[in-house]
């Protein structure tokens, strides 16, 4: 006869989860190697819904993984490479102690290495899945490309990050897929639309960085190691899609030895020169008839129109960049819009006295100015891309107080505080702002408030005060009371499960409304002071 009662902790969460200590024992790995393996394979810890049951009755704080994920890791061939590398280090220390240089050299020649190509293909079976996971890869690789070399940050890793990020920016320029940008304290945010996917990443500001000692790079290095292999596949696929040579070539018939020279790398990293394309690839025409889209495709038609405006935004313009301006960011945006960029000593070697210069980008006061060109500050380039048109240059001249720089990644909704300049920018982009203007709350001065009335001084001695009639509108009073009672009845019908959420939403709405009113009043006072 079968036992009618199951043994405790043999089903459910107790079987589905495994603690990190149990995983280390099963895989026979150290904590450092286990972390590397999980990062490379994309395995992350999970919080059980019934933590006490998963921990078999214990309340100790532990890190849990899915048991099926650990069983999946147990068959990974890269684990053997980790063990071979440990043996290599043990032999190396032994030979160094004996000072046997010949054997050390031979040991280095047979150093165990592992390849991440199969893991990249395993984690991203389709190209679209790789594009959707490209945000973190680009942000981290752009950060590592600016860090100095250390014992942990090897020179080859930083050079690979610099190479791959420059190749990706070249693709965005050649395909003209950059859509939005924003300057923040962290860095410069970019957003490109590639194969229908919006990819957003941040690039740190160009400045010299000392050796960073308060950050543990051991975990980040593992992420970068995987992202380097991933970006190599993505860049190759993107370049093949638009008919570019990979690795990128500037000019025809470039030999491999020439690509390794420092001068050639500087030309590629400067982003100032266009890349060569294969002759066997037919060029796709950009002129798509908007008439065929139909009435139901207004959003698609607007999207195509914006893309065309961006592609021809700086067409026919020649920009000269002063040495104090961020060259990489400005070159990236200007060439994405069809413009030509140069600076003294750069890849194009554009002289500051050239007659074909139409725009001169400066970030400091100028003593002498040419008559046949426009002088602008760098923010004009960023704001023009976000506005999809060349903005007037009067507000961006050298020495002029710049207008506010708004983020294109935020969406305004009814009830928010929206500055007048932002409304003008949205209106210039062809967007309907009537709902936003109608939904803007009244100013503090327009709200019904009790104001202190100046009362005349009462005469001393006996006096008679003239009475005043105070009339109340009974209809309005009863209507307000009924609305309040109806609202309270609806609130009572809310279940207890959602009452706390409702009250927090109500409090947040009141707080946002009060903040918007305060900012509105502050803007009105600042305008009055300026006048």
C-alpha positions in Angstrom: 0.0 0.0 0.0 1.3 3.4 -1.0 2.0 6.0 1.6 -0.8 8.5 1.6 1.4 11.3 3.0 4.2 12.9 1.1 7.5 13.6 2.8 8.1 17.2 3.7 10.1 19.5 1.3 10.0 17.0 -1.6 7.8 19.1 -3.9 7.1 22.8 -4.8 9.6 25.6 -4.0 11.9 23.3 -2.0 12.7 21.3 -5.2 12.4 24.2 -7.8 15.1 26.3 -6.1 18.7 25.8 -5.1 20.8 28.0 -2.9 24.1 29.4 -4.1 26.1 27.2 -1.7 24.5 24.1 -3.1 25.2 25.3 -6.6 28.9 25.8 -5.9 29.1 22.3 -4.4 27.3 20.8 -7.4 29.4 22.5 -10.0 32.7 22.3 -8.1 33.5 26.0 -8.7 34.8 28.9 -6.7 32.5 31.9 -6.1 34.5 34.0 -8.6 34.3 31.4 -11.4 30.6 30.8 -10.6 29.8 34.5 -11.0 31.7 34.6 -14.3 29.9 31.6 -15.6 26.4 33.0 -14.6 27.2 36.4 -16.3 28.4 34.8 -19.5 25.4 32.4 -19.7 22.8 34.9 -18.6 21.8 33.1 -15.4 20.6 35.3 -12.6 19.3 34.6 -9.0 15.6 34.6 -8.3 13.5 35.4 -5.2 11.2 32.5 -4.3 7.5 33.4 -3.6 7.7 31.1 -0.6 11.2 31.7 0.7 10.8 29.7 3.9 9.6 26.6 2.0 12.4 27.0 -0.5 14.9 27.2 2.4 13.3 24.1 3.9 11.9 25.8 7.0 14.9 28.0 7.7 14.7 31.8 7.8 18.4 32.4 7.0 19.0 34.9 4.2 20.3 33.1 1.1 20.6 33.6 -2.6 18.5 31.2 -4.7 18.7 30.0 -8.3 16.4 27.8 -10.3 17.5 24.2 -10.1 17.0 23.8 -13.8 19.4 26.7 -14.5 22.1 25.0 -12.4 21.6 21.7 -14.1 21.9 23.6 -17.5 25.2 25.1 -16.3 26.6 21.7 -15.3 26.9 20.6 -19.0 28.7 23.8 -20.1 32.1 23.1 -21.7 33.5 26.4 -20.6 33.8 25.0 -17.0 36.6 22.7 -18.2 38.4 25.8 -19.5 38.2 27.4 -16.1 39.7 24.4 -14.5 42.5 24.2 -17.2 43.3 27.9 -16.5 43.7 27.1 -12.8 46.2 24.3 -13.7 48.0 26.8 -16.0 48.4 29.3 -13.1 49.7 26.6 -10.8 52.3 25.5 -13.3 53.3 29.1 -14.1 53.9 29.9 -10.4 56.0 26.7 -10.1 58.2 27.5 -13.1 58.6 31.1 -12.0 59.9 29.9 -8.7 62.5 27.7 -10.5 63.3 30.6 -13.0 63.0 28.3 -16.0 62.4 30.9 -18.7 62.2 28.5 -21.7 59.5 26.4 -20.1 57.6 29.6 -19.1 57.6 30.8 -22.7 56.4 27.4 -23.9 53.7 27.4 -21.3 52.4 30.8 -22.4 52.2 29.5 -26.0 49.8 26.8 -24.8 47.8 29.1 -22.6 44.1 27.9 -22.4 41.6 30.3 -24.0 37.9 30.0 -24.4 35.6 31.3 -27.2 32.3 33.0 -26.5 30.9 32.8 -30.1 28.8 29.7 -29.4 27.4 31.3 -26.2 26.4 34.5 -28.1 24.6 32.4 -30.7 22.9 30.4 -28.0 21.7 33.5 -26.0 20.6 35.4 -29.1 19.2 33.0 -31.7 17.8 35.9 -33.8 19.3 39.2 -34.8 16.3 41.1 -33.3 16.9 39.6 -29.9 20.5 40.9 -30.0 19.3 44.4 -30.9 16.8 44.5 -28.1 19.6 43.7 -25.6 22.1 46.2 -27.1 21.5 49.2 -24.7 23.5 47.9 -21.8 26.3 46.6 -24.0 26.8 50.0 -25.7 26.7 52.0 -22.5 29.2 49.8 -20.8 31.6 49.5 -23.8 31.5 53.3 -24.3 32.4 53.7 -20.6 35.3 51.3 -20.7 36.6 52.9 -23.9 37.5 56.0 -21.9 39.0 54.3 -18.9 42.8 54.2 -18.4 44.7 50.9 -18.4 45.2 49.1 -15.1 46.1 45.6 -13.9 42.4 44.5 -14.2 41.5 46.6 -17.3 43.8 45.2 -19.9 44.9 47.3 -22.9 43.5 44.9 -25.4 40.0 45.1 -23.8 39.9 48.9 -23.8 41.2 49.0 -27.4 38.5 46.5 -28.4 35.8 48.6 -26.8 37.1 51.7 -28.5 37.2 49.9 -31.9 33.7 48.4 -31.6 32.0 51.6 -30.4 33.6 53.6 -33.3 32.4 51.0 -35.8 28.8 51.2 -34.4 28.8 55.0 -34.6 30.0 54.8 -38.2 27.0 52.5 -39.0 24.6 54.9 -37.4 26.1 57.8 -39.4 26.0 55.8 -42.7 22.4 54.6 -42.2 21.4 58.0 -40.7 19.4 56.3 -38.0 20.1 58.7 -35.0 16.8 60.2 -33.8 17.2 61.9 -30.4 20.0 63.1 -28.1 20.2 64.8 -24.7 23.0 66.3 -22.6 23.0 65.3 -18.9 25.3 65.3 -16.0 26.1 61.6 -16.5 26.9 62.0 -20.2 25.3 62.4 -23.6 22.2 60.2 -24.2 21.6 59.0 -27.8 18.7 57.1 -29.3 18.9 55.4 -32.7 16.2 53.4 -34.6 17.7 50.3 -36.2 15.6 47.7 -37.9 12.5 49.0 -36.1 14.1 48.8 -32.6 14.8 51.9 -30.6 18.3 51.6 -29.0 19.2 54.1 -26.3 22.7 54.4 -24.7 24.8 57.0 -22.8 28.3 58.1 -23.6 30.4 59.7 -20.8 31.7 63.3 -21.4 35.2 63.6 -22.9 37.5 64.3 -20.0 40.7 62.8 -18.6 40.0 60.1 -15.9 42.5 59.1 -13.2 42.8 55.6 -12.0 39.5 54.6 -10.4 40.2 52.8 -7.1 36.8 52.7 -5.5 35.1 50.5 -8.1 35.4 46.7 -8.2 35.9 46.0 -11.9 36.2 42.2 -11.7 32.4 41.7 -12.3 32.2 44.5 -14.9 35.1 43.0 -16.8 33.2 39.8 -17.3 30.2 41.7 -18.7 32.5 43.6 -21.1 34.1 40.4 -22.2 30.8 39.0 -23.3 29.6 42.3 -24.8 32.8 42.5 -26.9 32.0 39.2 -28.5 28.3 40.2 -29.0 29.1 43.6 -30.5 31.4 42.0 -33.0 28.6 39.9 -34.4 26.1 42.8 -34.4 28.5 45.2 -36.2 29.3 42.6 -38.8 25.6 42.0 -39.5 24.8 45.7 -39.6 27.6 46.5 -42.0 26.6 43.6 -44.3 23.0 44.9 -44.4 23.9 48.3 -46.0 26.8 47.1 -48.1 29.8 48.4 -46.1 33.2 46.7 -45.7 33.9 45.1 -42.4 36.3 46.0 -40.8 35.4 49.5 -42.0 37.5 51.0 -44.8 38.2 54.6 -45.7 39.0 54.5 -49.4 39.2 51.6 -51.7 41.8 48.7 -51.6 43.0 49.1 -48.0 45.5 46.5 -46.9 45.3 44.8 -43.5 48.8 46.1 -42.5 47.6 49.7 -43.2 44.5 49.2 -41.0 46.7 48.5 -38.0 48.6 51.8 -38.2 47.8 54.5 -35.7 47.1 57.2 -38.4 44.5 55.0 -40.0 42.8 54.2 -36.7 42.7 57.9 -35.9 40.9 58.5 -39.2 38.3 55.9 -38.3 37.9 57.0 -34.7 37.4 60.7 -35.8 34.1 59.8 -37.6 34.8 62.7 -40.0 35.3 60.7 -43.2 32.7 58.5 -44.9 33.2 54.7 -45.2 33.7 52.8 -48.5 30.9 50.6 -49.8 30.9 47.5 -51.9 30.2 48.0 -55.6 28.0 44.9 -55.9 25.4 46.3 -53.5 22.5 48.3 -55.0 21.8 51.6 -53.3 18.3 51.8 -51.9 16.3 54.8 -52.8 15.1 57.1 -50.0 12.2 58.7 -51.9 9.2 56.7 -50.8 5.8 57.9 -52.0 3.8 59.1 -49.1 0.6 59.0 -51.1 0.4 55.2 -51.0 0.3 55.0 -47.2 -3.5 55.8 -47.0 -5.5 57.7 -44.4 -5.0 55.1 -41.7 -1.2 55.5 -41.8 -0.9 59.0 -40.6 1.5 58.0 -37.8 3.7 56.1 -40.3 3.7 59.0 -42.7 4.8 61.4 -39.9 7.5 58.9 -38.9 8.9 58.7 -42.5 8.7 62.5 -42.8 10.7 63.0 -39.6 13.3 60.5 -40.9 13.7 62.4 -44.1 14.0 65.7 -42.3 16.8 64.3 -40.2 18.7 62.9 -43.2 18.7 66.3 -44.9 19.0 68.4 -41.7 22.5 69.7 -42.3 22.8 69.0 -46.0 25.0 71.5 -47.8 26.5 72.9 -44.5 30.2 72.8 -43.6 30.9 73.0 -39.9 34.2 74.0 -38.3 34.7 72.9 -34.7 36.9 74.8 -32.3 39.2 72.8 -30.1 37.3 73.4 -26.8 34.1 71.7 -28.2 33.3 68.0 -27.9 34.3 66.8 -31.4 33.1 63.2 -31.3 29.5 64.1 -30.3 29.2 67.0 -32.7 30.7 65.0 -35.6 28.3 62.1 -34.9 25.2 64.3 -35.0 26.2 66.6 -37.9 27.3 63.7 -40.2 24.1 61.9 -39.3 22.2 64.9 -40.7 24.2 65.0 -43.9 26.6 67.7 -43.0 30.4 68.0 -43.4 32.7 68.4 -40.3 36.3 69.4 -39.9 38.8 71.0 -37.6 42.4 72.0 -37.7 44.6 69.0 -37.7 41.7 66.6 -38.1 41.0 63.9 -40.6 39.7 66.5 -43.1 42.3 69.1 -42.0 39.8 72.0 -42.4 41.5 75.4 -42.0 39.6 78.0 -39.8 40.0 80.5 -42.7 38.4 78.3 -45.3 35.8 80.1 -47.4 33.3 77.2 -47.6 32.6 77.1 -43.9 29.0 77.9 -43.2 28.8 77.3 -39.4 31.6 77.8 -36.8 31.0 76.0 -33.5 32.6 77.8 -30.5 32.2 77.5 -26.7 33.9 80.7 -25.6 33.7 84.4 -26.5 35.2 85.4 -29.9 37.2 88.5 -30.5 37.2 88.3 -34.3 34.4 87.0 -36.4 34.0 86.3 -40.1 31.1 87.9 -41.9 30.3 85.0 -44.2 29.6 82.3 -41.6 27.3 81.7 -38.6 28.8 81.4 -35.1 26.9 79.0 -32.8 27.4 77.2 -29.5 27.4 73.4 -29.4 23.8 73.2 -28.0 22.4 74.4 -31.3 23.4 71.1 -33.0 21.7 69.0 -30.3 18.5 71.1 -30.1 18.2 71.2 -33.9 18.3 67.4 -34.1 15.6 67.1 -31.5 13.5 69.7 -33.2 13.9 68.1 -36.7 14.8 71.5 -38.2 17.6 74.1 -38.1 16.7 76.4 -35.3 17.3 80.2 -35.4 20.9 80.9 -34.5 20.3 84.2 -32.6 19.6 82.4 -29.3 22.8 80.3 -29.7 25.4 82.9 -30.5 28.7 83.0 -28.5 28.3 84.8 -25.2 24.4 84.6 -25.3 22.5 82.9 -22.5 21.3 79.7 -23.9 17.7 78.6 -24.0 16.7 75.6 -21.8 17.8 72.2 -23.1 14.8 69.8 -22.9 14.9 66.1 -22.9 13.2 64.4 -25.9 12.8 61.2 -23.9 10.1 62.6 -21.6 6.4 62.7 -22.7 4.2 65.5 -21.5 0.8 64.8 -20.2 -2.2 66.8 -19.0 -1.6 68.4 -15.6 2.2 68.6 -15.9 4.1 71.8 -15.7 5.2 72.6 -19.3 7.4 75.7 -19.8 6.4 78.1 -22.6 9.6 77.3 -24.5 8.8 73.5 -24.5 5.3 74.3 -25.9 6.9 76.3 -28.7 9.3 73.5 -29.5 6.5 70.9 -29.7 4.4 73.3 -31.9 7.4 73.8 -34.2 7.7 70.0 -34.6 4.1 69.8 -35.9 2.6 68.3 -32.8 -0.9 69.2 -31.4 -0.4 71.0 -28.1 -4.0 72.2 -27.7 -4.8 69.5 -25.1 -1.7 70.3 -23.1 -2.5 74.0 -23.1 -6.1 73.4 -22.1 -5.1 71.1 -19.3 -2.5 73.4 -17.7 -3.8 74.2 -14.2 -4.5 77.7 -13.3 -1.9 79.9 -11.7 -1.8 80.6 -8.0 -3.1 84.1 -8.7 -6.1 82.8 -10.7 -7.1 80.3 -8.0 -9.8 81.4 -5.6 -8.0 82.6 -2.5 -8.9 84.4 0.7 -7.1 87.7 0.6 -6.5 90.0 3.5 -8.7 93.0 3.1 -7.4 96.3 4.4 -10.0 97.3 7.0 -10.4 101.0 8.0 -9.4 101.8 11.5 -12.2 101.8 14.0 -12.9 105.1 15.6 -12.4 105.2 19.3 -15.5 105.4 21.5 -19.0 104.3 20.7 -19.6 103.5 17.0 -22.1 101.6 14.8 -20.9 99.1 12.2 -22.9 98.8 9.0 -24.1 95.3 8.4 -23.7 93.4 5.1 -25.9 90.8 3.5 -24.3 87.5 2.6 -26.1 85.4 0.1 -25.4 81.7 -0.5 -26.3 79.9 -3.7 -28.4 77.0 -2.5 -28.2 75.2 -5.8 -24.4 75.3 -6.1 -24.1 74.3 -2.4 -26.3 71.2 -2.8 -24.6 70.3 -6.1 -21.1 70.4 -4.4 -22.4 68.3 -1.5 -23.9 65.7 -3.8 -20.7 65.4 -5.8 -18.7 65.0 -2.6 -21.0 62.3 -1.3 -21.0 60.5 -4.6 -17.2 60.5 -4.6 -17.1 59.1 -1.0 -19.5 56.3 -2.0 -17.3 55.3 -4.9 -14.3 55.3 -2.6 -16.0 53.1 -0.1 -16.7 50.6 -2.9 -12.9 50.1 -3.5 -11.6 46.8 -2.1 -9.2 46.9 0.8 -6.6 45.4 -1.5 -6.6 48.5 -3.7 -7.4 51.3 -1.2 -3.8 51.9 -0.3 -2.8 52.2 -4.0 -5.8 54.6 -4.6 -4.8 56.9 -1.7 -1.2 57.0 -2.8 -2.2 57.8 -6.3 -4.5 60.6 -5.1 -1.7 62.0 -2.9 0.8 61.9 -5.7 -1.7 63.7 -8.0 -2.2 66.5 -5.5 1.6 66.8 -5.0 2.2 67.0 -8.8 -0.6 69.6 -9.2 0.9 71.8 -6.4 4.4 71.5 -7.8 3.1 72.5 -11.2 1.3 75.5 -9.8 4.5 76.6 -7.9 6.7 76.3 -11.0 4.1 78.3 -13.0 4.1 81.0 -10.4 7.9 81.0 -10.3 8.1 81.3 -14.1 5.7 84.2 -14.0 7.6 86.0 -11.3 10.9 85.5 -13.2 9.4 87.0 -16.4 8.1 90.0 -14.4 11.6 90.6 -13.0 13.2 90.4 -16.5 10.7 93.0 -17.8 
